[in-house]
């Protein structure tokens, strides 16, 4: 199989038949006429014998084997490898070869100049892309055509029906306006670009025109362009926020400031509210009280609305962080500070409402330590629902009726002793010396008799020993407890009661060593502090349980608070902004009267958070207790 040169070629397939061979000798057309009968057949051209002989001597091509698809792919790959190893083709004399062509900026500029819809769309999309990835490429100072065309296509005839502008929009494509808005929004994040944009009066006029469309998204009117205009409004508010710092202070009749106020009163979108408050705050910078300012257009109703945002700080911290209210609280504090900064009539207007004055002097102080979770105080655990000092309730247990019954090793040790040592040891282990205690002589003897007349441990092989006689047992009490004495009490009915004064049964038995030691000491007061060392493990466990039932009052040791731990606390922006507003109010006569009596609370905040002192120092000089 030959493919000529190195270029791959697909083989031809010949499929000759008799009919196809004969068809080339047929007449190109027939005479159209009707035949009288079916026996009349059309006449065809018949080749001569010489022509047939000439055709028989011609070379007839033979069919070839067509390779499979896998074989054809392999052939193509082999030929391609040959081309890859050869030198590149050099095109000469072709227009544009070796020329880079127009750059991106020139192509974008020419696309705007053409006015063609596709070219304009390309230019806008290119600027949007580079304004995000490489905004310096379309710097407005070096490329003035960018701002001119973006402002041109930002204005759209769709939003003109609510505007009183005398300049009609050339653009009727709302998508072009969205592209121009997001491009301007991205470019305005650079300081140089924002400063240049703030000098364009046409841009500010279009921004005001778009801001008036807040009515279209705040009402219930169904509009096909509702979502697109809502997106356009967000971009517009972002642009106003960035350029507002360069057009401050706004005059009293500033249309941009008035449009922002009107839009703020109608929207309930948190993102838009935050951006609008920031824009209004920046437009009030460097305003003075003795000159008319755009802040004079703020109504008392709007002040109530803005001040109410501070109440979000009283919500639980978890909910605030989840919903992102910190930025709204901070934007509100910045607005109130810029509004109150000139003092005078503005502060008087701010606190003339009882609702606003009460809210400011209560919430503002709490914002000084807002969201400072790492403060160390004595009452931190108590505020979290935990007890600061854990006291065990003081309970004096009742005197047992009978002494504890011995068992185990202690019983075996005492049983092996001879009388009267056994009786003495038993009394010291089962009774204690108490100043006001008393037991009857008969109950004392019966308890001793019942303890040793029966075998407690069946495995104990020693025989029962003879007990000490009752008379000798009672006389032996004074030997066991030197501070005790046998007495006879005459009862009102004429009978007599024989008692032992100065002892009482123990709650739990003690070891022989402890009993002997305590009997030689001074008589206790009977507060139940006799639960001492015992030998049996079961008795020790019972003693621990009894101590856990609060026999005596106890107090757990706690670590003294290190007050210097709060010196390294870092204040957040809300804390510092609250301090600025507090100082601004305290310097004014009306504000000082509002905060009268709150100096002690401010000092408590400072003691809790020492870094706060530098921020509220000015207000402490003006306020009284």
LOZANU-838208 format. One record per residue (C-alpha): x, y, z; residue in three letters. Coordinates in steps of 0.02 Angstrom, whole numbers, plus 50000, padded with zeros to 5 digits. Layout:
<atoms>
XYZAla ...
</atoms>
This chain:
<atoms>
500005000050000Unk 500735016749948Unk 500225033150026Unk 501255044249913Unk 502155055950033Unk 502235054650221Unk 500475061550237Unk 499165048350283Unk 497785045150156Unk 496255034550168Unk 496165021150026Unk 494885022349891Unk 493605008349875Unk 493055003449700Unk 491414994349677Unk 491044991849493Unk 489534981749436Unk 488864977249266Unk 487424989149280Unk 488545003549326Unk 489704999349183Unk 488284999249059Unk 487495014849127Unk 488895025749059Unk 488365021248883Unk 486545025448906Unk 485815040648821Unk 485775055748934Unk 483915058248907Unk 482425049648838Unk 481135055648717Unk 479555058248813Unk 478105049948720Unk 476775037348758Unk 476915019848694Unk 475415012448607Unk 475654995448682Unk 476744985948801Unk 477684977748655Unk 478494994048607Unk 480094995448714Unk 481285010448721Unk 482855009348613Unk 484555010848702Unk 486245014748629Unk 487234999048586Unk 489145000348583Unk 490084993748435Unk 491184978548436Unk 492764989148426Unk 492264998848578Unk 491944982948673Unk 493644975948627Unk 494484992248679Unk 493634991648848Unk 494124973448874Unk 495974977748853Unk 495874992048985Unk 496634989349157Unk 495264985649282Unk 495744990849463Unk 495734977349591Unk 494894979849761Unk 496074982249909Unk 495904977050089Unk 495264991250198Unk 496234992250365Unk 495274991850526Unk 494995007250635Unk 496365001950756Unk 497575000050613Unk 497115016850541Unk 497385025250711Unk 499095017350728Unk 499575023250552Unk 499015040950598Unk 500055040850757Unk 501595034850664Unk 501435048550534Unk 501145061650669Unk 502755056750757Unk 503665059950595Unk 502915077450584Unk 503355081250764Unk 505185077250733Unk 505265087950576Unk 505615106750573Unk 504175118850596Unk 503405126550443Unk 503905144450409Unk 502485154750340Unk 503155169450241Unk 502215183150158Unk 500645180350264Unk 499865196050340Unk 499975196850531Unk 501335183750550Unk 502515188350691Unk 501415202750751Unk 500635201750926Unk 499195212950881Unk 498235225050990Unk 498395223151178Unk 496975219851297Unk 496735238051343Unk 496755243851161Unk 495555230051112Unk 494375235251253Unk 494475253551202Unk 494135249351019Unk 492685238251072Unk 491875253051161Unk 492195264451012Unk 491385252250891Unk 489735252750983Unk 489345235050925Unk 488385224851052Unk 489565209951048Unk 491115220851058Unk 490395231151201Unk 489945215151292Unk 491725208751268Unk 492455224951334Unk 491345225151488Unk 491665206851528Unk 493535209351508Unk 493555224051628Unk 492505214351754Unk 493735199851747Unk 495295210551764Unk 494515221751896Unk 494485206352007Unk 496115197851958Unk 497225212651909Unk 496375229451941Unk 497965239451907Unk 497855234851723Unk 496355246551703Unk 496915260251821Unk 495735274951798Unk 497135287651805Unk 498065279951658Unk 496515274251564Unk 495205288151570Unk 494145279551437Unk 493725265851563Unk 492795277251683Unk 491935286551541Unk 491245270851461Unk 490815262051625Unk 489795277051681Unk 488995277651509Unk 488395259751518Unk 487995260551704Unk 486545271951661Unk 485105261951590Unk 483455267451518Unk 482585253951620Unk 482805264151780Unk 482395281351708Unk 480535281351742Unk 480795286651924Unk 482155299351889Unk 482065317851850Unk 483725317651758Unk 483785328151602Unk 485125317151523Unk 484345301751445Unk 485255285151450Unk 486005278551290Unk 486035260751357Unk 484465250151358Unk 485295233851412Unk 485145230551600Unk 486495217151590Unk 487735230251530Unk 487285240751683Unk 487615226051798Unk 489315222851717Unk 489785241251729Unk 489205242151911Unk 490215227151969Unk 491735233451874Unk 491595250551957Unk 491315242252124Unk 492915231952106Unk 493955246352041Unk 493365257852181Unk 494225246952310Unk 495865255152257Unk 496105272052341Unk 496705281252184Unk 495235274952082Unk 493985279652218Unk 494675297352225Unk 494495299352036Unk 492735292252036Unk 492195304452172Unk 492605319052053Unk 491445313251915Unk 489775322551931Unk 488945311451802Unk 489325296051907Unk 488555303752064Unk 487005308551967Unk 486785290751903Unk 487065283652078Unk 485675294652145Unk 484565289052003Unk 484855270852045Unk 484605273852232Unk 482845280152199Unk 482395262752136Unk 482335256552315Unk 480455258652300Unk 480425245052168Unk 481115231752284Unk 480305237652448Unk 478525236952383Unk 477445222552328Unk 477435227352144Unk 477905212852031Unk 479275218251911Unk 480215207651784Unk 481805217251823Unk 481595216452013Unk 483035204352048Unk 484195212951924Unk 483855230152000Unk 484105222852174Unk 485825216752122Unk 486195233552042Unk 485705242352203Unk 486935231952305Unk 488365236452189Unk 487835254652191Unk 487825255452381Unk 489565247852384Unk 490195261152262Unk 489435275052367Unk 490255267952523Unk 491995268752446Unk 491875286052369Unk 490915294352513Unk 492525297952608Unk 493125309252465Unk 491555319952451Unk 491365323652638Unk 490705334052718Unk 489085333352621Unk 488135349752605Unk 486375351452674Unk 485565349152503Unk 486665334852445Unk 485555323552338Unk 486645308352371Unk 486475310152561Unk 484595312852546Unk 484395297452435Unk 485375286952561Unk 484225292652702Unk 482685288452601Unk 483335271352555Unk 483835267552736Unk 482055270852795Unk 481335258252671Unk 482515243452671Unk 482655229552800Unk 484135220752721Unk 485535219652851Unk 486915220452720Unk 486185236252642Unk 485875244152813Unk 487695241652865Unk 488355248952702Unk 487125263652709Unk 487615267852889Unk 489455267552841Unk 489135279152693Unk 488135291452799Unk 489475291352934Unk 490845295552808Unk 489805309352729Unk 489655317652901Unk 491535317952932Unk 492275335452962Unk 490545343152982Unk 490375357253109Unk 488925362753216Unk 488905381153165Unk 488675377352979Unk 487225368752891Unk 487605350652856Unk 486755335952773Unk 486565328252947Unk 485205341052982Unk 484075331152864Unk 484065316152983Unk 482375315053067Unk 481975309653244Unk 481095294253179Unk 482655288753086Unk 483705291553244Unk 482515279953338Unk 482735266853204Unk 484635267953204Unk 484815268453394Unk 483715253053411Unk 485045242653324Unk 486085243653484Unk 484815232253568Unk 485525217853468Unk 486955217553593Unk 485745211553728Unk 485425195453630Unk 486375179853677Unk 488165179853613Unk 487905163653517Unk 486445170753419Unk 487395186953384Unk 488895177853311Unk 487815165953211Unk 486815180153131Unk 488285192053110Unk 487575206953208Unk 489285213253266Unk 489555223153105Unk 487835231153121Unk 488175236353302Unk 489865243553253Unk 489125253153106Unk 487795260353221Unk 489085266253348Unk 490115274453211Unk 488585283453144Unk 488065289953316Unk 489845295653350Unk 489985305553187Unk 488255312753215Unk 488665318253394Unk 490455323853364Unk 490085342353330Unk 489065342653492Unk 487845356353530Unk 486125354653453Unk 486475337453380Unk 486735329253549Unk 485225338253616Unk 484215331353471Unk 484935313953497Unk 484435312753680Unk 482825322753673Unk 481845306653659Unk 481595297053821Unk 481745280753727Unk 483435285253651Unk 484135292753811Unk 483675277453915Unk 484385265653784Unk 486025275153768Unk 486445276153953Unk 486055257853985Unk 486665248753830Unk 488165259953799Unk 488985255453964Unk 488755236853932Unk 489585238753762Unk 491195244253848Unk 491515226053895Unk 490505218053756Unk 491105200953697Unk 492605200353815Unk 492465182153863Unk 494195180553941Unk 493895192054088Unk 494425184454255Unk 493325189254403Unk 492855181854572Unk 491065179754516Unk 491415172654344Unk 490905155054393Unk 489415161454489Unk 488805171254339Unk 488905155354237Unk 487745146454358Unk 489085138654467Unk 489305140854655Unk 490785151254703Unk 491075143354875Unk 490465125754902Unk 489945123855084Unk 489425107455161Unk 487865109955262Unk 488185109855449Unk 487165095855530Unk 487365089255707Unk 486885070855698Unk 485765063755833Unk 486555053755974Unk 486455035155935Unk 485335024856048Unk 486545010356056Unk 488405008356021Unk 489015001155855Unk 489094982255845Unk 490874975855823Unk 491354963555688Unk 492844957955588Unk 494634960455645Unk 494234973355778Unk 493054961055863Unk 494364947355859Unk 495694958455935Unk 494584964156077Unk 493904946656110Unk 495644939656141Unk 495954951856284Unk 495674946956466Unk 494504955756584Unk 494424969856636Unk 495534975556490Unk 494274968756365Unk 492844978956442Unk 493914994556448Unk 494484992956267Unk 492724989256206Unk 492025004856291Unk 493385015956219Unk 493085009156042Unk 491185010456051Unk 490935025656162Unk 491695042856169Unk 491975055456305Unk 490725069756287Unk 490455083756412Unk 488555083456410Unk 488345065356360Unk 487535051956467Unk 487005033856455Unk 486065022756576Unk 487065009856668Unk 485884995856620Unk 485994999956432Unk 487885000456443Unk 487954983256524Unk 486674975556407Unk 487644981656254Unk 489254974056320Unk 488394957856366Unk 487554955956196Unk 489204959156108Unk 490184945056189Unk 488904931856242Unk 488694926456059Unk 490034921455934Unk 490074934255797Unk 491314925055686Unk 490864906455665Unk 492644902455615Unk 493294909255779Unk 493894893255869Unk 494214900156044Unk 492894896156176Unk 491804909656252Unk 492654918656395Unk 491814923356556Unk 491194941256559Unk 491614953956692Unk 490224955056823Unk 488994969456803Unk 489534978356965Unk 491364977656919Unk 490944982856740Unk 490084998856800Unk 491505002856918Unk 492735000556773Unk 491925014656673Unk 492915027756767Unk 494515018456722Unk 494035018456538Unk 493505036956539Unk 494325047156678Unk 493165062056648Unk 491575051756671Unk 490635048056831Unk 489215036856891Unk 487705046356953Unk 485955043157020Unk 484545054756962Unk 482925056157062Unk 481475057056943Unk 479875067056978Unk 478855051157001Unk 479965045857145Unk 480985033057049Unk 482845033857022Unk 483895033056863Unk 485685026356866Unk 486735034456730Unk 488535036856675Unk 488835055556649Unk 490125061256519Unk 490035047756383Unk 488915043456236Unk 488895030156097Unk 489935033155943Unk 489255033955767Unk 490625022055709Unk 491875011555804Unk 493685017055807Unk 495285007155821Unk 496035002355988Unk 497445015055970Unk 496265029355932Unk 495105024556076Unk 496525024056202Unk 497205040856140Unk 495535049856147Unk 495105043556320Unk 496625052356391Unk 496215068956305Unk 495015082456358Unk 493175079056343Unk 492475084056172Unk 490945094956144Unk 489995081456053Unk 489965089455878Unk 490165072755797Unk 492015073655753Unk 492405056355820Unk 492395047255654Unk 494235042755654Unk 495345028555601Unk 494535011555586Unk 495344995155543Unk 494004986655439Unk 493854991355255Unk 491964990255268Unk 491975001755419Unk 493095014055327Unk 491895014455180Unk 490455017355298Unk 491415031455380Unk 491725039955213Unk 489895038955169Unk 489435046355336Unk 490665060755310Unk 489895063855141Unk 488225066155228Unk 488885082355302Unk 489235078155482Unk 490305093555505Unk 490415109955411Unk 491815110855283Unk 492355123655154Unk 493355119554999Unk 494955129254969Unk 494925141254821Unk 496325149954732Unk 496505168654759Unk 496115178254598Unk 497585186054509Unk 496905203154460Unk 498395206454348Unk 497785193254226Unk 496585205854147Unk 497965218254102Unk 498305209453937Unk 496515209153875Unk 496335216153699Unk 494815226953668Unk 493795224253510Unk 493155237753393Unk 491465238553477Unk 492285242253647Unk 493355256353579Unk 491925263753476Unk 490795263653629Unk 492145272853728Unk 492285286053591Unk 490415289153591Unk 490415289753782Unk 491785302953783Unk 490875313053651Unk 489275313153755Unk 490185316953918Unk 491025332553847Unk 489345340253803Unk 488285348253938Unk 486715338753889Unk 487655322353875Unk 488505324954043Unk 486795327254123Unk 486215311254039Unk 487655301054112Unk 487585308854285Unk 487745295554421Unk 488545282554306Unk 490355286654345Unk 490455272654474Unk 489845259954348Unk 491155265754223Unk 492495263854357Unk 491885246154392Unk 492135242354208Unk 493885249654216Unk 494315239254370Unk 493715223854280Unk 494625228054118Unk 496135239454153Unk 496535242653966Unk 494875251853957Unk 495545266154064Unk 496475274753922Unk 494895274953817Unk 493685282253947Unk 494915293754035Unk 494165309453957Unk 492395305154009Unk 492925302054190Unk 493525320154201Unk 491825327054151Unk 490635315354243Unk 490105316254426Unk 489605302254543Unk 
</atoms>
